[in-house]
């Protein structure tokens, strides 16, 4: 009887059962077949395993030396493992069962457990900063709704998130360098978090992250997408983030803990001008840091309504920090900037234009407006552009601060341009209002008694004139 070369296994068996694993054996003139058994067949290479007849062998043990081996099982429904030379299916690693701690846990294979998490490296990504890993990202997005990107530098032509896809890395240890297009949010419930997006040297993009709405795509709106704990770095030709409501609405997206460096516009809003059904509405921004860009936040065109910033730090922008673009109707209506801080100012203006019904609240130290004639310090107060006539309502939020307010009709870039009435309602100021350094309104002076006869008229009048001079209401 001929027996294949069968090795001893680690369990201490001297040999496998005589004849086990043979397709056929001959004894005398009789030919008979021994069926497959549930024991590993020992081989020395993966190639030898691929040559096994899968109709007879369903388990194999591949030795790399006399004591080290890997067990495999044959799965006729799987194509992700090592393919046999003949037949369908594949050989996959046979791991011990996994059992989670805790009452009620059930046994699962390690294969099943490991497939709960999908890494872009499972699909061939290298992450060495040289290899193009685009195809690996595409395959991973097609296979799973959540894709992990381990530490490394990955090159990709683009990242298209087409709905219910989550991409997450290991913070700044994970860098993805884009080459021909952006990381694009399409549809709903996409997430990018815990990584850095850069522009690959030698390539040109229009934006790093784009929220896109196109007629050709099946979704009706781009919404409920999350960008969180992400660093964006490009150059002066590329926008970091663009809301691009070209064909459909873009709304209810959430951006948290975003750092933007070295870009054209940090955040840019665009929608077709005058088309009420295409708009960027109700975006929520928390802790946004924009530095060394041309513009910080730019409302370029169209309907951009009710977008809310809580914590916006802008520094070292070479042009305008916040451009409301008031030449376009509704370009930035009802925008709320809560806790806006400007620092390292080098540009032409901190805030240009206005948004109808918008609110700007500084942090108590920020000088919000600037132009060639000098700064206007407007903190800490709340500004609201109230109506088309240009009325502005102001509320002083902290009476302990010294506030200088400038209104100049010649400075049309300022939301305080004098093109409408100015009102101050229900203001309480401890130290009083001053004009050219002289207090004009403040703490109430002592009462001046009514004159009771002709002799006291001159005394009472002089007393009243003295108080008016003290408040600067009349010249001395």
C-alpha positions in Angstrom: 0.0 0.0 0.0 1.4 3.4 -1.0 1.0 6.1 1.6 1.8 9.8 1.0 4.5 11.5 3.0 2.7 12.2 6.2 4.5 14.1 9.0 4.2 13.8 12.7 2.0 16.5 14.3 2.5 18.4 17.5 -0.1 16.5 19.4 2.4 13.6 19.6 0.8 11.2 17.2 3.4 8.9 15.7 1.7 9.0 12.3 -1.7 9.5 10.8 -3.9 6.6 10.3 -2.6 4.2 7.7 -4.0 5.1 4.3 -5.8 8.2 5.5 -6.0 10.9 2.8 -5.5 8.6 -0.1 -7.7 9.1 -3.1 -7.5 5.4 -3.8 -5.5 2.4 -2.7 -4.8 -1.0 -4.3 -4.7 -4.3 -2.4 -4.3 -7.2 -4.6 -6.7 -6.8 -7.5 -9.2 -4.7 -5.5 -9.4 -0.9 -5.9 -11.2 1.1 -3.2 -11.5 4.6 -2.0 -11.0 6.0 1.4 -13.1 9.1 2.1 -12.0 12.5 3.5 -11.4 12.8 7.3 -11.5 15.8 9.6 -7.8 15.9 10.4 -5.1 18.3 9.0 -3.1 17.0 6.1 0.5 17.9 6.6 2.4 19.8 3.8 5.5 21.9 3.6 4.3 24.7 1.4 1.2 26.6 0.5 1.6 25.5 -3.1 1.4 21.8 -1.9 -1.8 22.7 -0.1 -3.2 24.3 -3.2 -2.5 21.0 -5.1 -4.7 19.0 -2.7 -7.9 17.5 -4.0 -10.5 19.5 -2.1 -13.1 16.8 -2.7 -11.0 14.7 -0.3 -9.2 17.1 1.9 -10.8 19.9 3.9 -8.1 20.7 6.4 -4.4 21.2 5.9 -1.4 22.0 8.1 1.4 24.0 6.4 4.7 23.7 8.2 7.4 26.4 8.0 9.8 24.3 10.1 9.7 21.1 12.1 7.6 22.7 14.9 5.9 25.8 13.4 2.8 25.5 11.3 -0.4 27.2 10.3 -3.7 25.3 10.0 -6.1 26.0 7.1 -9.6 24.9 6.4 -11.2 24.7 3.0 -14.4 26.8 2.5 -16.2 26.2 -0.8 -18.1 29.5 -0.4 -15.2 31.7 0.3 -12.9 33.4 -2.2 -10.8 35.6 0.0 -8.2 33.0 1.0 -5.7 30.9 -0.9 -7.3 29.5 -4.0 -6.9 25.8 -4.8 -5.5 24.9 -8.2 -8.6 23.0 -9.1 -12.1 23.7 -7.8 -13.8 26.7 -6.4 -13.7 28.2 -2.9 -10.4 28.9 -1.0 -8.2 27.8 1.9 -8.6 30.1 4.9 -6.8 30.1 8.2 -8.4 27.8 10.8 -8.1 29.7 14.1 -9.3 28.6 17.5 -12.7 29.7 18.4 -13.1 33.1 20.0 -15.2 33.5 23.2 -15.9 37.0 24.6 -15.8 37.4 28.4 -19.1 37.6 30.2 -22.2 35.6 30.8 -24.1 34.7 27.6 -21.1 35.0 25.3 -21.2 32.5 22.4 -18.3 30.9 20.6 -17.3 32.3 17.2 -14.4 31.7 14.9 -11.5 34.2 14.9 -12.2 34.8 11.2 -15.7 35.9 12.0 -14.5 38.1 14.9 -11.7 39.8 12.9 -14.1 40.6 10.1 -16.0 43.0 12.4 -13.3 45.5 11.7 -12.1 46.4 8.2 -8.8 48.0 7.5 -7.8 49.6 4.2 -4.7 47.4 4.5 -6.9 44.4 4.2 -7.4 45.4 0.6 -3.7 46.0 -0.3 -3.0 49.6 1.0 0.6 50.1 1.8 0.7 53.5 3.5 4.4 54.2 2.7 3.9 57.6 1.1 4.9 56.3 -2.3 2.4 53.7 -3.4 -0.9 54.8 -4.8 -3.5 53.3 -2.5 -6.6 54.6 -4.3 -7.9 51.1 -5.4 -7.6 49.8 -1.8 -9.8 52.6 -0.5 -12.4 52.0 -3.3 -12.4 48.3 -2.5 -12.7 48.9 1.3 -15.6 51.3 0.9 -17.4 48.7 -1.3 -16.9 46.0 1.2 -17.7 47.7 4.5 -19.5 50.6 6.1 -16.6 51.4 8.5 -13.0 51.5 7.3 -10.0 51.9 9.6 -6.8 53.6 8.3 -3.8 52.6 10.4 -0.9 55.0 11.0 1.0 55.7 7.8 1.0 58.1 4.8 -1.4 57.0 2.0 -1.6 58.4 -1.5 -5.1 58.5 -3.1 -6.5 60.2 -6.2 -9.7 60.8 -4.3 -12.0 59.6 -1.5 -15.7 59.3 -2.4 -18.0 58.6 0.5 -21.4 57.7 -1.2 -23.6 57.3 1.9 -23.2 55.5 5.3 -19.5 55.2 5.0 -17.2 55.9 8.0 -13.4 56.5 7.6 -11.3 56.7 10.7 -7.6 56.8 11.4 -5.1 57.2 14.3 -5.1 61.0 14.6 -2.2 62.8 13.0 -0.3 59.5 12.7 -2.7 58.8 9.8 -2.2 61.0 6.7 -4.0 60.8 3.4 -2.5 62.8 0.6 -5.0 63.6 -2.2 -3.9 64.0 -5.8 -6.7 64.6 -8.3 -9.9 65.2 -6.3 -11.2 65.8 -2.9 -12.6 63.7 -0.1 -16.2 64.1 -1.1 -19.3 63.7 1.0 -22.2 62.5 -1.0 -25.6 61.7 0.4 -26.1 61.1 4.1 -24.5 59.6 7.2 -20.8 59.7 6.1 -18.0 60.2 8.6 -14.3 61.2 8.4 -12.5 61.4 11.8 -9.2 61.2 13.5 -6.8 61.8 10.5 -4.9 64.4 8.4 -5.8 65.3 4.8 -3.0 66.9 2.8 -2.4 67.9 -0.8 0.1 65.7 -2.5 3.1 67.8 -3.8 3.0 68.4 -7.5 -0.8 68.1 -7.8 -3.6 70.7 -8.0 -7.0 70.5 -6.4 -9.9 73.0 -6.0 -10.8 71.8 -2.5 -9.7 69.2 0.1 -13.1 68.3 1.4 -16.3 68.9 -0.6 -19.9 68.5 0.3 -21.5 67.8 -3.1 -25.0 67.7 -4.5 -25.3 66.6 -8.1 -28.4 65.8 -10.2 -26.8 62.6 -11.5 -26.5 61.2 -8.0 -29.3 59.2 -6.5 -29.5 61.0 -3.1 -31.8 64.0 -2.6 -29.7 66.0 -0.2 -26.2 65.9 1.4 -26.8 65.9 5.1 -26.0 64.4 8.5 -22.4 64.0 7.6 -19.6 64.3 10.2 -16.1 65.7 9.9 -14.4 65.4 13.3 -10.9 65.8 14.7 -9.3 66.4 11.3 -6.3 68.5 10.2 -6.5 69.9 6.7 -3.3 71.3 5.0 -3.0 72.5 1.4 -1.7 75.6 -0.4 -2.9 79.0 -1.4 -4.7 77.6 -4.5 -7.0 75.0 -2.7 -10.0 75.5 -0.5 -9.9 73.4 2.6 -13.7 72.8 2.9 -16.4 73.7 0.3 -20.1 73.3 0.6 -21.2 73.0 -3.0 -25.0 73.0 -3.3 -24.9 73.0 -7.1 -28.1 71.0 -7.8 -29.6 70.1 -4.5 -29.6 71.3 -0.8 -26.7 70.7 1.5 -27.7 71.0 5.2 -27.5 69.6 8.7 -23.8 68.6 8.5 -21.6 68.7 11.6 -17.9 69.8 11.8 -16.1 69.5 15.1 -12.5 70.2 16.1 -11.2 71.1 12.7 -7.8 72.6 12.1 -7.1 74.2 8.7 -3.6 75.4 7.5 -2.2 76.9 4.4 -5.2 77.0 2.1 -7.1 79.5 -0.1 -10.4 79.7 1.8 -10.7 77.8 5.0 -14.4 77.2 4.6 -16.3 78.2 1.5 -20.0 78.3 0.8 -21.4 78.2 -2.7 -24.9 77.8 -4.1 -26.3 79.1 -7.4 -27.3 82.7 -6.9 -31.1 83.4 -6.9 -32.1 79.7 -6.8 -34.1 79.2 -3.6 -34.2 75.4 -3.9 -30.4 75.0 -3.9 -28.8 76.2 -0.6 -26.3 75.5 2.2 -28.4 75.6 5.4 -28.0 74.8 9.1 -24.4 73.6 9.2 -23.0 73.3 12.7 -19.3 74.2 13.4 -17.6 73.6 16.7 -14.0 74.6 17.6 -12.8 75.6 14.1 -9.2 76.8 13.9 -8.2 78.5 10.6 -4.6 79.8 10.2 -2.4 81.2 7.4 -5.1 81.1 4.6 -6.1 83.8 2.2 -9.7 84.0 3.5 -11.0 82.4 6.6 -14.7 81.9 6.0 -16.1 82.9 2.6 -19.8 83.1 1.7 -19.3 83.1 -2.1 -22.7 83.1 -3.6 -26.3 81.9 -3.4 -28.4 81.0 -0.4 -26.4 80.3 2.7 -28.7 80.5 5.7 -28.6 79.8 9.5 -25.1 78.4 9.7 -23.8 78.3 13.3 -20.2 78.6 14.5 -19.4 77.9 18.2 -15.7 78.7 18.6 -14.1 80.1 15.5 -10.4 81.1 15.7 -8.9 82.8 12.7 -5.3 84.0 12.4 -2.7 85.2 9.9 -5.1 85.3 6.9 -3.7 87.5 4.1 -7.1 88.9 2.9 -10.5 88.9 4.7 -11.1 86.7 7.8 -14.9 86.5 7.4 -16.3 87.6 4.0 -20.1 87.9 4.1 -20.1 89.1 0.5 -23.0 91.4 1.0 -23.1 92.2 -2.7 -25.0 89.0 -3.1 -28.5 88.8 -1.5 -28.8 86.1 1.1 -25.2 85.0 0.7 -24.9 84.7 4.5 -28.3 85.3 6.1 -28.8 84.6 9.8 -25.2 83.4 10.3 -24.3 83.1 14.0 -20.6 83.5 15.0 -20.5 82.7 18.7 -17.0 83.1 20.3 -15.1 84.5 17.3 -11.5 85.2 18.0 -9.1 86.9 15.6 -5.3 86.9 16.1 -2.1 87.6 14.2 -4.2 89.8 11.9 -2.3 90.8 8.7 -5.1 91.1 6.1 -7.3 93.8 4.7 -10.3 93.3 6.9 -11.5 91.0 9.7 -15.1 91.1 8.7 -16.4 92.3 5.3 -20.0 92.8 4.3 -22.9 91.6 6.4 -25.4 88.8 6.6 -29.1 89.8 7.1 -30.1 88.9 10.6 -26.6 87.6 11.5 -25.0 87.7 14.9 -21.3 88.2 15.8 -20.2 87.6 19.4 -16.6 88.2 20.2 -14.6 86.6 23.0 -14.0 89.8 25.0 -10.6 90.6 23.5 -11.0 90.3 19.8 -10.9 93.4 17.6 -13.3 92.4 14.9 -13.1 94.9 12.1 -10.1 96.5 10.4 -9.2 98.4 7.3 -6.6 100.8 6.1 -7.9 103.6 8.3 -7.5 101.6 11.5 -9.3 99.1 13.7 -12.8 99.1 15.1 -13.0 97.3 18.4 -16.4 95.7 18.8 -16.1 93.3 21.6 -17.6 92.1 23.8 -20.9 92.7 22.1 -23.5 91.2 19.9 -24.3 92.6 16.5 -27.4 91.9 14.5 -28.0 93.2 11.0 -31.7 93.6 11.5 -33.4 94.7 8.2 -32.8 95.7 4.6 -32.6 99.3 5.6 -29.4 98.6 7.5 -30.6 99.0 11.0 -28.1 97.5 13.5 -29.1 96.5 17.0 -26.3 96.1 19.6 -26.3 94.5 23.0 -23.3 95.0 25.3 -22.5 91.6 26.8 -20.0 92.6 29.4 -20.1 96.1 30.9 -16.7 95.7 32.5 -15.0 96.0 29.1 -14.0 99.2 27.4 -15.7 99.4 24.0 -14.9 101.7 21.2 -17.5 101.9 18.5 -16.8 103.5 15.1 -19.4 104.3 12.4 -18.1 105.7 9.1 -20.2 105.9 5.9 -17.0 105.9 3.9 -16.1 102.4 5.1 -18.6 100.4 3.1 -16.8 97.1 3.8 -17.9 97.4 7.5 -21.2 96.0 8.7 -21.4 99.2 10.7 -21.4 101.4 7.5 -23.8 104.3 8.2 -26.4 103.4 5.6 -29.3 103.2 8.1 -30.4 104.3 11.5 -28.4 103.2 14.5 -30.2 102.2 17.7 -29.0 101.4 21.2 -31.7 99.9 23.4 -31.7 99.0 27.1 -27.9 99.4 27.6 -26.3 99.6 31.0 -22.8 101.1 31.0 -20.9 101.5 34.3 -18.3 104.0 33.3 -20.4 105.9 30.8 -20.2 106.6 27.1 -17.4 108.9 25.9 -16.9 111.0 22.8 -13.3 111.9 22.0 -12.4 110.9 25.5 -15.1 113.0 27.2 -17.9 111.3 29.0 -21.2 112.2 27.3 -23.6 109.8 29.0 -23.0 108.0 32.2 -23.9 108.0 35.9 -26.7 110.3 36.7 -25.7 113.7 38.2 -27.3 115.2 41.2 -30.7 116.8 40.8 -30.9 120.5 40.0 -33.7 122.0 42.1 -36.4 124.0 40.4 -36.0 127.8 40.5 -38.5 129.3 43.0 -38.0 132.9 42.2 -36.1 135.2 39.8 -33.0 135.3 42.1 -32.4 131.5 41.8 -32.9 131.2 38.1 -29.4 132.2 37.2 -27.9 129.9 39.9 -29.9 126.9 38.7 -29.2 127.6 35.1 -25.4 127.8 35.7 -25.6 124.6 37.7 -27.3 122.9 34.7 -24.9 124.2 32.2 -21.9 123.0 34.3 -23.3 119.5 34.3 -23.8 119.6 30.5 -20.2 120.7 30.0 -19.0 117.9 32.3 -20.7 115.4 30.0 -19.4 117.0 26.9 -22.8 117.9 25.6 -21.9 121.5 25.1 -18.5 123.1 24.6 -16.7 124.7 27.6 
